[in-house]
Amino acid sequence: MTAPTSSLQTLPGEPVDDPQRWLVNTPLLEIQHPRIRLLGLRLTQLRHQATDKAMACFQHVRALPFGCLGDGTGVPALTVLQRGRGDCHTKSTLLVALLRSVGIPSRLRFFTMPSGFLHGIIDLEGLPIQHCCVEMLLDRRWIAVDTHVVDQPLAKVAQTRLAAEGRRVGYGMHVAGETDWDGRGQSFGQFSASDPDSLPTEDWGAFDDPYQFYSSVSAVQERLGLAARLRWTVGARLVNQRVAALRAEPVPVTS
């Protein structure tokens, strides 16, 4: 399978289907919950264009600190709001919930990634890991982003350390990864089209939320088992400890 690049928009032959398909509620998205709906309205009440509304939701979620909430396969959007942090699975769940609550079709696209981008945060012993981005339907194009996952202060520290170590990937970032989104093109922080070795190795397609992906794709259903959940819960504590230590590092001031 060809790895996705920065021109990723849809799977080969995948049409832009009925936008209503990507506006439905799920138990994880909770788009009818008052806190989700009111936050979506508050963020977008002075925005009239869909792109501007999407930018407001993106910026709010990106500002939440990166951190793990245990096993992220079944964490609802409201829990992410209450805990005030998240990783690619959980922050993406919240972003899709906010986008759908204000009428923007959106979805999660899941990839298998080389584990190297988590170097320094957790040792996966070379095992691949599932990563996801959020796709939004804007101007009849699916636009994919994952730059909401790592908040900007942490991304800056991570990229500074990568540059100092001469590494391309690690600490949840690519040294050349993006940390913002302009509302027009696609934006990826955890891999780079300029570095083929960092690209996803498998594209699993689009899903409404993480649980739908893990429960319907046989190759990853093991993640829903008790042993896997416990392993990820323990691993989440380690990730959060290492992220906290990384955040505490001073970042050199550049002129």
Salt bridges, closest charged atoms under 4 A:
GLU14 OE2 - ARG107 NH2 3.04
GLU14 OE1 - ARG109 NH2 3.35
ASP71 OD1 - ARG223 NE 3.08
ASP71 OD2 - ARG229 NH1 2.80
GLU135 OE1 - ARG107 NE 2.73
GLU135 OE2 - ARG109 NE 2.80
ASP146 OD2 - HIS131 NE2 2.94
ASP151 OD1 - ARG247 NH2 2.64
ASP180 OD1 - ARG62 NH1 2.61
ASP182 OD2 - ARG184 NH2 3.54
ASP195 OD1 - ARG168 NH1 2.77
ASP195 OD2 - HIS174 NE2 2.82
ASP197 OD2 - ARG168 NH1 3.80
ASP203 OD1 - ARG109 NH1 3.16
ASP208 OD1 - ARG21 NH1 3.08
ASP208 OD1 - ARG100 NH2 2.80
GLU222 OE2 - ARG231 NH2 3.13
GLU249 OE2 - ARG161 NH2 1.89
